Amino acid sequence: MASDNVFSGLKVVDFASFVAAPGAAVILSDFGADVIKVEPPSGDPWRHAHKIPPQPASDDPYQWHLANRNKRSITLDLKSPSAQQVVEQLVRWADVFIVNTPHPARKKLKLEYADVMQWNPRLIYADLTGFGEKGPDASLPGFDITSYWARSGLLSMTRDAGAPPTWPVAGSGDNATAVGIYSAIVTALYRRERTGKGAYVTTSLLAEGVWSASVSIQAALAGAKFYGLHDRKHPASAALNVYRASDGTWFVLIVMPDKLAAVAKAIGRPDLLTDPRFSDPAKLMANMPQLTAIFDDLFSAQPMAHWEEVFSGVHVTFGAVRGPEEVINDPQLVANDIVVPLEGAGGKLTSTISSPIQVHGVAKVPARRAPNLGEHTEEILRDLGFDTDGIEDLRANGAVPKVKEHA
C-alpha cells in the first residue's frame, strides 16, 4: 500500500465533546489529518465515561481512546478574555473547525460561524446538533439515545411486539452520525478545492436517526400499512425470523423465495413444501405460528456449528447473534482491518476499532493513543505563533491553565 495519507497537511480543530463530532475528527485523523482537541480545564466528560454505569467498567479509558485517538490536546478556558486570542489563531490555522456546543452557549463564547469565519473565509465549519439548527426544539440538549434513537422512531421499532422500548447500545447513534458529519466535511472540502470557498456544514443526531429509519419513515410518508412490531412466535414470515440452536446461540435466518426448496431439503424437511397447511399463500399466512413452532423444534435440536454448515452449503443468508466478547474474536475483524493495533495506550488496551472507510492503495496512519488532558498545550501554542512570554501571559490570565500530567 502507498504510504501517502489522503489528508496529510489537513488541519482540524476539534472543539467538540462526547462522541459523534469527535468521531468525525477521528476518521479525518485516520487518513493523516493533524487534529487538535480543544478541552476545558476539566476535560471532555467522555474521558471518564468508562467509570459510569451502565457502560462496561474498566480501568482503561477505552471509550476515550476510541473517540480521540491520534489527536493532540490543548486546554483552554473560554471564560478568560485572553482565550479569544487562542481561538482566533486556531481558526486561522485550521482547515476544519468541528463544534457541538449548544448554540446559546456558543453565542456567548463567540464560537458561532459568523464569529469565526471573518478570520478564515476558507474554513470548513462543521456544526453538530441534537435536533437541528431550527424549529421549536433546536436548543434542546440531545444525546444519541434521545435524539437519534427515541425521537427518530428507531427506538419504537427495534423491539418485539409486547415489549417496552429498550435501552440501545451506547454510542451506536453517535458513531453513525460521526460518519455523517465526516461526509459533510469531505463534501465541503471538495467544493473548496473547486471554488476556494469555505462552508458551514451541519447535521444532527435527529437527521441521522431519521435517515437510519428512513425505510419506515418513508413508508409513513406514503401512508403505507404497517404490519406491527415483529413477533418471533407469530412472524410475518417464518422464513425471516430469529431462532435458537441447541447450544443456546440465537441466529437470524433470511430465506428468500428462490431458496425455499433448497433450504427445506438441506434441513431435512422437504415435506413442508407440500404440507397442506403451508401449500398456498392464504393457508401459509394463517398457519405461520405453526410453521415457526416446527422450525423452533428443528433448529433447537442441533448446535450452531451444524446450522452454519447447513446454511453455508445452500448459500442462504443467516447471522449468529454474537455478544461483544465473541465479536472481538471474529477472524473477519483482523482480516479486514476492522480491529487494528493501538499504540501507547497502556494497560490491557492494545487494540482499537478502525473507522469503517477504506481506500484501496491508501494506508491509514497507525492508531496511537488519545492524548492526556492538555498534553500538547505548549507545543500547540508555539505552532500557533505564541512565544514564551505570550504563553506565560496566557497562563497568568487563566486562558490556558496548567493541568496535571497524565490527567
C-alpha positions in Angstrom: 0.0 0.0 0.0 1.1 3.5 -0.6 2.3 5.5 2.4 0.7 8.8 1.3 -2.1 9.9 3.5 -5.1 11.4 1.9 -5.4 14.2 4.5 -1.7 14.8 5.1 -1.4 18.5 5.8 -5.1 19.0 6.6 -5.5 20.9 9.9 -8.5 20.2 12.1 -9.7 21.8 15.3 -12.0 19.5 17.4 -13.9 21.8 19.7 -16.5 19.2 20.4 -17.2 16.8 23.3 -18.5 13.3 23.8 -18.7 11.0 20.8 -20.3 11.9 17.4 -18.4 15.1 16.4 -15.1 14.0 17.9 -15.6 10.7 16.0 -15.7 12.6 12.7 -12.3 14.1 13.6 -11.0 10.6 14.3 -11.9 9.5 10.7 -10.0 12.5 9.4 -7.1 11.6 11.6 -7.1 8.0 10.4 -6.2 9.4 7.0 -3.5 11.7 8.2 -5.1 14.9 9.3 -3.5 16.9 12.2 -6.2 17.2 14.8 -6.1 19.5 17.8 -8.5 18.6 20.5 -9.6 21.7 22.5 -10.8 20.9 26.0 -12.0 22.9 29.0 -9.8 22.8 32.1 -11.9 19.9 33.5 -11.5 18.0 30.2 -14.1 16.4 27.9 -16.5 14.4 30.1 -16.1 11.5 27.8 -12.7 10.9 29.4 -14.4 9.4 32.4 -17.3 7.5 30.8 -15.6 4.1 31.4 -16.5 4.6 35.1 -20.1 5.4 34.6 -22.7 2.6 34.6 -24.2 1.1 32.5 -21.0 1.4 30.5 -18.8 -1.7 30.8 -16.4 -1.0 33.7 -12.7 -0.8 33.1 -9.5 0.7 34.5 -8.6 1.7 30.9 -10.5 4.7 29.3 -11.3 2.6 26.3 -14.1 5.0 25.1 -11.8 8.0 25.3 -9.1 6.3 23.1 -11.8 5.2 20.6 -13.2 8.7 20.1 -10.0 10.7 20.4 -7.0 8.7 19.1 -4.3 10.3 17.0 -5.2 13.8 18.4 -3.2 16.5 20.2 -4.8 18.1 23.3 -4.8 21.8 24.4 -6.7 23.1 27.5 -8.5 26.4 27.0 -10.7 28.3 29.5 -13.1 30.2 27.2 -14.3 32.2 30.2 -10.9 34.1 30.2 -10.9 37.1 27.9 -7.5 36.2 26.7 -8.7 32.8 25.4 -10.2 34.6 22.3 -6.6 35.2 21.1 -6.0 31.5 21.1 -9.4 30.8 19.4 -8.5 33.3 16.7 -5.2 31.7 16.0 -6.7 28.2 16.0 -9.3 29.3 13.4 -6.6 31.0 11.2 -4.5 27.8 11.4 -7.4 25.4 10.7 -8.9 24.0 7.6 -11.8 22.3 9.5 -13.4 23.5 12.8 -15.7 21.0 14.5 -18.1 22.1 17.2 -21.1 20.8 19.0 -21.5 23.3 21.9 -25.3 24.2 22.2 -26.0 27.3 20.2 -27.0 29.6 23.2 -23.7 28.8 24.9 -21.8 29.0 21.6 -23.2 32.5 21.1 -21.9 33.7 24.5 -18.5 32.1 23.8 -18.3 33.8 20.4 -17.9 30.4 18.6 -20.7 30.9 16.1 -19.8 30.7 12.4 -20.3 34.4 12.0 -17.8 35.0 14.8 -15.0 32.9 13.4 -15.4 33.0 9.6 -14.1 36.5 9.5 -10.7 35.2 10.5 -10.6 32.4 7.8 -13.0 32.6 4.9 -11.7 29.2 3.7 -12.7 27.5 6.9 -15.0 24.4 6.9 -17.1 24.9 10.0 -18.8 21.7 11.0 -21.8 22.1 13.4 -23.4 19.0 15.0 -26.6 19.5 16.9 -29.1 17.2 18.6 -32.3 18.3 16.9 -31.2 20.6 14.1 -30.5 24.3 13.9 -34.1 25.5 13.5 -37.5 24.7 15.0 -39.0 24.7 18.4 -36.6 22.2 19.9 -33.4 23.5 18.3 -31.9 24.4 21.7 -32.8 21.2 23.5 -29.8 19.1 24.7 -29.6 15.8 23.0 -27.7 12.5 23.2 -27.9 9.7 20.7 -30.4 7.8 22.9 -32.9 10.7 22.9 -32.3 12.4 19.5 -31.1 9.6 17.3 -33.0 6.7 18.8 -36.1 7.9 20.5 -37.1 11.0 18.5 -36.5 9.4 15.1 -38.7 6.4 15.6 -35.9 3.9 15.7 -36.4 3.0 19.4 -40.1 2.3 18.9 -39.4 -0.2 16.1 -36.3 -2.1 17.5 -38.2 -4.3 19.9 -40.5 -7.3 19.8 -44.3 -7.0 20.0 -45.5 -6.5 23.6 -42.1 -5.5 24.8 -41.3 -1.9 26.1 -38.7 0.2 24.4 -35.3 -1.0 25.5 -32.0 0.9 26.2 -30.0 1.0 22.9 -26.3 0.3 22.7 -24.4 3.4 23.9 -22.7 5.4 21.1 -24.3 3.5 18.3 -26.2 6.5 17.0 -23.2 8.7 17.7 -20.9 6.7 15.6 -23.3 6.6 12.7 -23.7 10.3 13.0 -19.9 10.7 13.1 -19.8 9.2 9.6 -22.5 11.7 8.5 -20.7 14.8 9.7 -17.4 13.5 8.3 -19.2 13.1 4.9 -20.4 16.7 5.1 -16.9 17.9 5.9 -15.4 16.0 3.0 -18.1 17.3 0.6 -17.3 20.8 1.7 -13.5 20.2 1.2 -14.2 19.0 -2.3 -16.2 22.1 -3.0 -13.4 24.3 -1.6 -11.0 22.6 -4.0 -13.2 23.7 -6.9 -14.2 27.2 -5.7 -11.8 28.2 -3.0 -14.7 28.9 -0.6 -15.2 27.7 2.9 -18.5 26.4 4.1 -20.8 25.9 7.1 -21.9 22.2 7.2 -24.2 20.6 9.6 -26.2 17.5 10.5 -28.0 16.4 13.7 -28.5 13.3 15.6 -32.2 13.5 14.7 -31.5 13.8 11.0 -29.1 10.8 11.1 -31.6 8.8 13.1 -34.4 9.5 10.7 -32.1 8.6 7.8 -31.3 5.3 9.5 -35.1 4.7 10.0 -35.9 6.1 6.5 -37.5 3.0 5.0 -40.1 3.0 7.7 -40.4 6.8 7.9 -40.8 6.9 4.1 -43.5 4.3 4.4 -45.3 6.5 6.9 -45.0 9.4 4.4 -46.6 7.2 1.8 -49.4 6.3 4.1 -48.4 2.6 4.0 -50.0 -0.1 6.1 -47.7 -1.3 8.8 -47.7 -4.9 9.9 -46.8 -4.0 13.5 -43.8 -4.9 15.6 -42.0 -8.2 15.0 -43.4 -11.1 17.0 -41.0 -14.0 16.9 -43.7 -16.7 17.5 -46.2 -15.0 15.2 -43.9 -13.5 12.5 -45.0 -12.1 9.2 -42.8 -14.9 7.7 -41.2 -17.9 9.4 -38.5 -17.7 6.8 -37.5 -14.2 8.1 -37.1 -14.8 11.8 -34.8 -15.4 14.8 -34.2 -18.9 16.0 -32.2 -20.7 18.7 -29.7 -23.6 18.3 -29.3 -26.3 20.9 -26.1 -24.6 22.3 -28.2 -21.5 23.1 -27.0 -19.4 20.2 -29.6 -17.2 18.6 -29.4 -16.7 14.9 -31.2 -14.6 12.3 -32.4 -16.5 9.3 -33.4 -14.9 5.9 -34.7 -17.4 3.3 -35.7 -15.7 0.0 -38.4 -17.5 -2.1 -35.9 -18.9 -4.6 -34.1 -20.7 -1.8 -37.0 -22.3 -0.1 -36.8 -25.7 -1.8 -33.0 -26.0 -1.3 -33.3 -25.0 2.4 -36.2 -27.3 3.1 -34.2 -30.2 1.6 -31.0 -29.2 3.5 -32.7 -29.1 6.9 -34.3 -32.5 6.2 -37.9 -31.3 5.8 -38.8 -31.2 2.1 -42.3 -32.3 3.1 -43.0 -28.8 4.4 -43.2 -27.7 0.8 -46.2 -29.9 0.1 -47.8 -29.8 3.6 -51.4 -28.7 3.1 -51.1 -26.2 6.0 -48.4 -24.3 4.1 -49.2 -25.2 0.4 -50.8 -21.9 -0.6 -50.3 -18.3 0.4 -53.5 -17.9 2.4 -53.0 -21.1 4.4 -49.4 -20.3 4.9 -50.2 -16.9 6.5 -52.9 -18.5 8.7 -50.6 -21.2 9.9 -47.4 -19.2 10.2 -47.2 -19.7 14.0 -47.4 -23.5 13.5 -44.5 -23.4 10.9 -42.5 -21.2 13.3 -43.0 -23.8 16.1 -41.8 -26.6 13.7 -38.7 -24.6 13.0 -38.2 -23.9 16.7 -38.2 -27.6 17.4 -36.0 -28.4 14.4 -33.3 -25.7 15.0 -33.1 -26.4 18.7 -32.1 -30.0 18.1 -28.6 -29.1 16.7 -25.8 -26.7 17.7 -25.0 -23.5 15.8 -21.9 -25.1 14.2 -24.3 -27.6 12.5 -26.6 -25.0 11.2 -23.7 -22.8 10.0 -22.6 -25.8 7.8 -26.1 -26.4 6.6 -26.9 -22.8 5.7 -23.5 -22.2 4.1 -24.0 -25.3 2.0 -27.1 -23.8 0.3 -25.8 -20.2 0.4 -28.6 -18.9 2.5 -28.3 -15.7 4.4 -28.0 -16.1 8.2 -26.2 -14.5 11.1 -25.4 -15.8 14.5 -26.2 -13.3 17.2 -22.9 -12.5 19.0 -22.0 -10.7 22.1 -19.1 -8.2 22.4 -16.8 -10.8 23.9 -17.4 -13.1 21.0 -17.3 -10.4 18.3 -13.7 -9.4 19.2 -12.6 -13.0 18.3 -14.2 -12.9 14.9 -11.4 -13.5 12.4 -13.1 -11.2 9.9 -12.3 -8.2 12.1 -8.5 -8.6 11.9 -8.5 -9.8 8.3 -10.3 -6.7 7.1 -8.5 -4.2 9.4 -11.7 -3.5 11.4 -9.7 -4.1 14.6 -6.2 -2.6 14.5 -3.3 -2.2 17.0 -3.4 0.8 19.2 0.0 2.3 20.2 0.8 3.6 23.6 -2.5 3.3 25.5 -1.1 1.1 28.2 -3.0 -1.3 30.4 -4.9 -4.0 28.6 -5.9 -1.7 25.8 -3.7 -2.8 22.8 -6.3 -2.7 20.0 -9.0 -0.4 18.8 -11.7 -0.2 16.1 -10.7 1.5 12.9 -13.1 3.8 11.1 -15.3 1.9 8.6 -13.9 3.5 5.5 -11.1 2.0 3.4 -9.5 3.5 0.3 -7.5 0.8 -1.7 -3.9 1.8 -2.2 -4.0 4.2 0.8 -2.8 3.2 4.2 -4.3 4.7 7.3 -1.9 6.1 9.9 -1.1 3.7 12.7 -3.6 4.3 15.5 -2.0 5.9 18.6 -3.4 6.6 22.0 -5.7 9.6 22.7 -3.9 12.5 24.4 -3.7 13.2 28.1 -5.5 16.4 29.1 -3.6 19.4 27.9 -0.7 17.2 27.0 0.3 19.3 23.9 -0.7 22.7 25.1 2.6 24.4 24.9 3.6 22.7 21.6 0.3 23.8 20.0 0.6 27.4 21.2 4.1 27.5 19.7 2.7 26.1 16.4 0.1 28.9 16.5 2.9 31.6 16.9 2.9 32.3 20.6 6.3 32.8 22.1 7.4 32.1 25.7 6.3 35.4 27.0 2.9 35.1 25.2 2.4 31.6 26.6 3.2 32.9 30.2 0.7 35.7 29.7 -2.0 33.2 28.7 -1.2 31.1 31.8 -1.3 34.2 34.0 -4.6 35.2 32.7 -6.0 31.7 33.1 -6.7 31.2 29.4 -4.6 28.0 29.3 -4.5 26.8 32.9 -1.9 24.2 34.0 -3.2 20.7 34.3 -1.7 17.7 36.0 0.4 15.5 33.8 -1.4 12.4 32.5 -4.8 13.8 33.7 
